[in-house]
Amino acid sequence: MLAVPGVYRTCTWSLRRAGFPSSFLRRSSTAKHVSALPPKLLERARILSAEHDQLSAKLADDFDAKTAERAGEIFRVAAAFKQYEKAKAALSELESLLKSNDAEMRELAQEDLNDTNTQLSDSSRELSVALTPKHPFADMPCLIEVVPGPGGTEGRFFADTVFKMYQAYCENKGFRSRVVKYESSDSIGAKGSEGEIALQEAVLEVLDEGSYAHFRGEAGMHRVQRVPATETKGRTHTSAVAVWVLPSFPENSTSSSASEWDNPESDFYIDPTDVKSEKMRASGAGGQHVNKTESAIRLTHIPTGITVSMQDSRSQHTNRESAWKVLRSRIAQKRREEREEVARNLRSSVLAQSQLTRGDKIRTYNYGQDRCTDHRAGVDFHNLPDVLRGGPTLGKVMEAVHTYLAESDIQALIADEAAAAIASTKAKNGK
């Protein structure tokens, strides 16, 4: 299992208090996955597996769309549970053979023991992943916002590099994308060490459904260490870029979008009376059009203070639509983060600092060492130019992050079970 900093040490004592088996608490230095699961998770898997068997039997006699949909939803859990039970039974059989009086049987059992333990570990992890609730925005397209952080002009230059890195990655992977916003700063004409422009803010929309799940691990502070073009003494400077990944509605789901936007229970709902709208003249390059029309739009969500400005299009209507899209996405993400924060507080006695906030440093791009380091997954990759052009090396970095996020989700799920067990114990004891 990839290490989740601070998680295991924080969890162990509380998990032991909650009555989880010692086999779950033990970890060897060579183990890659959890080899045992808490009883409540296994019971949940057992119930869902039995339900899947019942639904499959019904479908064999008479097809029903709703029944088929439910069976599809829990299929992964049922399949993983069956593999887990199969591996567990095989291990139990081998352990019995190890006690045999037949030396040859004991030797054969010993030979198969390591492979069977690995199968049980892998099936245990797969079952954990299957039981972990899917992120509510996982199947949606996304908006990738890139904004310079600390570091002055050099940070703006690297923001341009990061934005173009994701553009190139989408092109290389076949994701459909479009630029929603691309705004340079007032430092017109200045160029970075790699020919970048000084970027003020940029938003890239990835239109494919499921892209939110693919890119959500990219959110956070990206740090760059390199020698700026303006540095005369060859000193390395450190700058940062903030990347936000927000959910977005599919382009071809207008009716669904409208229903979500008008539904007060939806994360994407915004009361129009809570939004202040202002028309402005666009700034920056653009010729006479910039000086003659008020095509730029700024929206301010009064309750939260979140502001979105848009001026990329000459059409005020287009800018307004884009601004509303980004505002809804930011509000939806904020609401989701607030709920996740409440959940983290509830489990804080069991699991601490398992998830990153927007302000955390998640990745470093070191030009001098030709290195890209992801601080969550704890991995280093060289061939930095390939990372920055959105090549296969960036794909490997993102795959490592996906593994980290999956393991973190599993740890959070287990911690939730532990917290619930502790709360139940306290309630029974009247504390």
N, C-alpha and C positions, 0 to 999 in steps of 0.2 A: 504494500500500500504506500502510495506517495505520502510523505509526511505532511501533516496539517499542523503547523507550528502551534504549540501550546495546547492542542486539542486533547491528545491522549493523556498527558499528565493531568489535565484538569478533569477529564472524564472519569478516570479510573476509580478514584475514591468514591465518587457519587454513584457510579455504576455498581460498585461492590455493596454499598449501603442499600441500593435498590434491589439487591438479591440476584443480580445477573451472574451466570455461571462463571467459574474461574477459567474454563476453557475459552470463554469469550474475552476475558481480560488478558490472557497470555498472548504475547507476540514474540516470535523468534526473530533473530536478526536477518534471517533469509526469507521470512514469510512476506509475500507480496499482497495478500488479501486477507480479509477477515475469515477465519476458519469455522467460526460458530456464530450463531445469531441469537439475539435475545428471544426468550420464549414467546413474548407477545407478537413479535414480528413473524415468527414461524406460525403462530396460530392464525394470524391474519392471512398468511400465504396459504395455509391449509384450507381455510374457509373459501378463499377466492378460487382455489384449485377445484374444490368440490362444486362450487357454483358453475365453473366452466364446464365440468363434466356433465352436469345437469342440462345446461344450455345446449351443449353439443348433441346430447341425446334428443332434445326437443327439435333441434334443427334437422336432425336426421329423419324425423317423421314429418315435419311440416315447417317450411321456411317462413321466417318472420323477420322483417327488417330490423325491428327494435331489438329482438333477441340476438340477431347476428351482430348488431352494433355493440351490444354489451359483451358478447363473447369475444369480440375483437379487442375490446378495451382491456380485458383481463387475461388475454391469451398469453402474453409474455410472462406474467406472474405464474400462471399455471404450468407453462413449459419449464420455467426455471425451477419451480418447486419440485417437479417430477425429476429433473436432473439432480437436484440437491438430494432428494430422498434416495435416488439410485446410487449416488456416490456414497452416501452415508451408510446404506445397507452393505455396499461392497466393502467399505472400511470395517464395518462390524464383523463381516465374515472373515476378513483377513486377520483381524485381532483374535478371533476364535482359533484360526489355524495356527497362529503363532504359539498357542498354548498346547498344540498337538504333540503327541508322543512320537509322531513320525518326523524324523529330522529332515527328510526331503520335502515334506509338506511345509515345514517351518521355513526352510530356505526359499521355497517358491513364494510363500506369502511375504517374506521379507523383501524379495525382489520387486514385488508389485506394490509395496507399501507407499513408497515415495510418490509414484504416479497417482495412486488413489488419493493420497492426501492433497496433491496438487489439484486433482479433479474436484475434490470436495471444496477446496479453497476457491477455485474459479467459479464453481456453481453457486457457492455462498455469496460471492461478490455479485454475480449476475442476478441472483434473487434479490439482493439488497437494492441494486439499481432498479430492478423492475418494480419494487415496492415503493421506491421514492417518488413522491408526487411530482408530476411534470410541472415545470414553470408555466404559469398561466399565459405568458406571452410567447412561449416557445415556438409555436407554429406560425407566428406572425412575421411579416417583413419588418425591417428595422431602419432607423435613422442613425447614422454614425456622425456625431458632432465632434469636431476637432477645434480646440481653442488653445492659444498659447498660454503657458503658465509662467512661473518665475524664470527670469533669464533675459529679459529685455528683447532687443531685436533678434538676437540669436534664437530665442525661443520661438519667435514668429517665423523665422526661416525654417526651423525644424518642424513646425506645425504644418507647413506646406509639404515637407517631405513625407510626414506621416499620412496626410490626406491622400497624396498621390500614391503612397504605398497601398492603401486600401482600395483605391481605384484600380490599380494594376492587379491586385490580388483578385478582385471581382472579375476582371477581364480574363485573367489566367484560369480561374476556376469555372468560368461560364455563368457567373451570377449576373443577372440584369441589374443595372444600377443607373442612377441619374443624379446629377448635381442639383441640389435644392438651393444651396447658397454657397458662394465663393467670394469672400470679401477681403481685399487686401487692406493693409494699414496705410497710413499717410506717407510711409517711407517709399514713395513711388520711385522706381529706378534702382533702388538698392538690391543687391543680390547676395545670397549666402554663399558659403564655400562650395556648395554643389550646384549653384545657379538657381537657388530657390528664391521666391518672392517673399516679402514680409506679409504673412497671412494674419488677418484679424480674426476671422471665424469662417468655418466651412461646414457644410452639412451634405453628406452623401446618403441618398436613400437606396437601400438594397431591396429590390422589388420582389424577390423570390420568397414565397411562404417558407417559414422555418429558418430564415436568415437571422432572426433575433437569437435563437438558440446557438447558431453557429458563431455569432460575433459577440455574444454577451460577455465573454471572458476578456474582451479587449478594453472594457471600461475601466478607467483609472488613470493614474499619472504615469506618463511615459517619459523617462529621463534620457537625455542625450549627453554624452561626454565627447567633445571634439575640439579641435583648434579652429576658431572662427576665421573667416577670410580676412577680417580686419585686424587680427592678432599679429603683431610684429615680432613678438618675442617667443612665439611658438608654444605659448601656454595653453593647456587644455581648460576649456570652460564647461560648466555644467548648466544645462537649462532643462526645462520641463514643458510637457504638452499634456493637456487634459483631453481625454477621449471619453465621450458619453455614448452609450448605446441605448436607444429608445425604441419602444414598440411602434409600429406603424401599420395602418390598415392596408390590406391588399388593394392594388390599383383597380382590380376588376370586381370589387365587392362594395359598390356604392350604396346599394340598398342596406347591406349589413352595417356599413359605416354609419349611415344616417340613423339607423335604429339604435346603435351604440351611443352616438353623439347626443341623441334625444332622451336617452334613458338615464335618469338621475342616479340609478344604482351602478352605472358603468364607471370604470376608472377614467374613461375618456370624456365623460360628461363635463361640460363647463356651462354654468349659467351665464348667458350673454350679458346680463346686467352687471356681472362681476368683472367684465373686461372693458378697459379703456382703450379706444382705438384712435390713433393719430395719423394724419397724413403728413408726409414730409417730402422735401426735395431730396433726391438721391445725392450722395456725396461720392467723390472719387472720379475716376475716368468715365467718360460717356458722352463727351461733346456737348453740343447745344441742348440736346434733349434733357440733360441733367439740370440745366439752369431754367428751363421753361416749364417743366411739369412737376406736379407733386405725386409721383408714382410710388414713392417709398411708403411703407406701412410699418407702424409700430403698435404692437398689442401688449397691454400690461394687465396681467391677472391680479386684480387688487388684493384679494385675500392672501396670496402667497408672495406677491411682489415679483413674480416671474415675468420677464419681458422678452419679447421676440421682435426683432426688426428684420424687414425683408425689402431688398431693393434691386435684386438681380434682374428682374424683368422690367420692360418698359410699360407693361400693363399693370395698372393699379389692382385690377381684379385678380390677376395671377399672383401678385405679391401678397394680396390679402389671403387667398386660398392657402398659399404656402405657409404664411405666418400662422394661420389657424391650425394647420396640420402639425407644425412643430410645437405649438403651444399645447395642443391636446396631448401630444406624445410626452412632453416634459411633465405635464400635470399627472398623466397616468403613471409614469415612472416614479414620480415623487410619492404618489399615494401608495404604490406597491412597496417602495422602500420604507415608508412609514409603518406599514403593516409588518414587514419583515423585521423592523427594529423592535416592534412590540414583541414579536415572537422570540427574538434574540434575548430580550430582557427577561422573558418568562423562563428561558432555559439557561440564563446566565450562570446559575449555580453549577451547571453541568458542563456547558460548552462556552468557552470564552474566546473572543477574537477569531472566530472561524471564517468570517466573511469580511471582504474588503469594502471600504467606502470609497467614494469618488476621490478623496484626497490622498489615498495610499499610493505609494510608489510601487507599481506592479512590474515594470520592465525597464531595463537600461540598454541603451544602444551605445557601445563604446567603439568609436571609430579607430582610435589608436591601436586597440587590441583586436580589431576585426571581430567583435563579439557582440552577441545579443543574449542578454540574461533575463529570464523570467523569474522573478523573486518568489512567486507563489509556488510554482511547480518545482523550483530549485534546479533549473536546467540552464546550461550554457550551450549556445550554438555559434559556430564561427561561419564565415562567409556572409558578413554583414551586407555587402552589396546585393546579394540574392534576397535577403530579408526585405530590404528597402525597395526592391522592385517587385515585391509581392510574389516571389518565387517559391519553390518547394520548401526552402528552409523556413520561411515564414509559416508555411503549412505545418511543419513539424513543431514549431513553437506553439502554434494554436492547438495542435493535437495534445501536446503535453498539458496545456491549460485545461482542455476539455476533461482530461483524466483527473486533474486536480479538482475541478468543480464537481465531477461525479463523486469522487471520494468525500469531498466536503459535504455534499448533499446527504450522502449516506451517514456520515458522522452526525450531522444535524438531526436526521431522522432517528438515529439510535439515541441521541441525547434527549430528544423530545420524549421518547419512550421512557428513558430513565427519569426525566423530570416528572412525568405523569405518575410513575411508580412511587417516587418519593412523596409527591403530593398525596397520593392515595394512602400511603403508609401513615403520613402525618394525620390525615383525616380520620383514619381508623383509631389512631392513638389519642385523638382529641387534642392534637397540638396545632 
